[in-house]
């Protein structure tokens, strides 16, 4: 199943089950947010590989993005609109178009999530790292749901929280199985330590 959806290219990434705070000031995105409210639908956040977040020329972004559902909004002290979005389904993107106002749209082919699985002893180090990250005051404000015994939640939250390059985060977003995603994160962390 696919549907036309608005894209929000960013130099950061949204992943399923995690939040992202956005500041909206361009007319095309204010219109998009208004449409999302009226039609009770989301948009897709996609990792911006090259080009500027402001403007629409010469953009290059990942082939997979994450659905963003607006869960809160407020007028910021600077007068701009602030929204908090929650990551939903992943989408493979095709048939990209740019409207006259610069809003980028694409056909979103929704990717079904693989079945979750319980954490294993192999995941103990990653779970300890996750618990250490949760102690940081900025992370505490994110209001992340408990990982409990979920490979899926641990993998997505580590993807969101770790300071990995956008290219690596895009690779993790493209992996279907949570155990493979955790394995890749573990491999990268071992390379950094070596």
C-alpha positions, 0 to 999 in steps of 0.5 A: 500500500502506498500514498502520496505524502509530504516530506520534511527533510532534516539533517537528523532522523526520526525513528519509530516510537521516538519523539522529535521536536521541530520548529516550523517557520517556512510557509510551506511547512506551516501549510503542511502542518495545518493540513495535517491537523485538518486531515488528521494525518502525518508527514514523513521525516527523511534524512537530508544527505545534502542540501539545506533544510531551508529552501528546496534546491538540490536536495538529496535525501535517504530512500527511507523515512519515518512517519511523523504524527503531531502529538503536541504543539505550542507557540515558542517564545520566539513567535515560531510554531513548535511541534513534537512528533512521534515516529510511526511507520517506516516508508520507502519513498518513490516518485518524488515531486516538488510543488510550486511552494517548494514542498517536497512530496513522494509516494510512501510505500509503508514497510511492515514491521517485523515481529519483536523479540525478547532481549537476549544476554548478547544485548546486556551491554547495549541495554546498560548503555541505554540505561546510562543514556537515560540518566542524561537530563536532555534525554530524560525530557524526551519522555521515552517509553520503557524498553522493557524486554523489547529488541525493537524498542531498544534498537530504535531508542539507541538509533535515536539517542546515539550520536551516529552520523546520519548515514549510519542512522539511515542504514539502521532505518533500512534494516527490517529485523530488530536483532540485526539492527542491534547487531549493527549498532554493537559492531559500530560501537566495538569499532569505535572502542578499538 
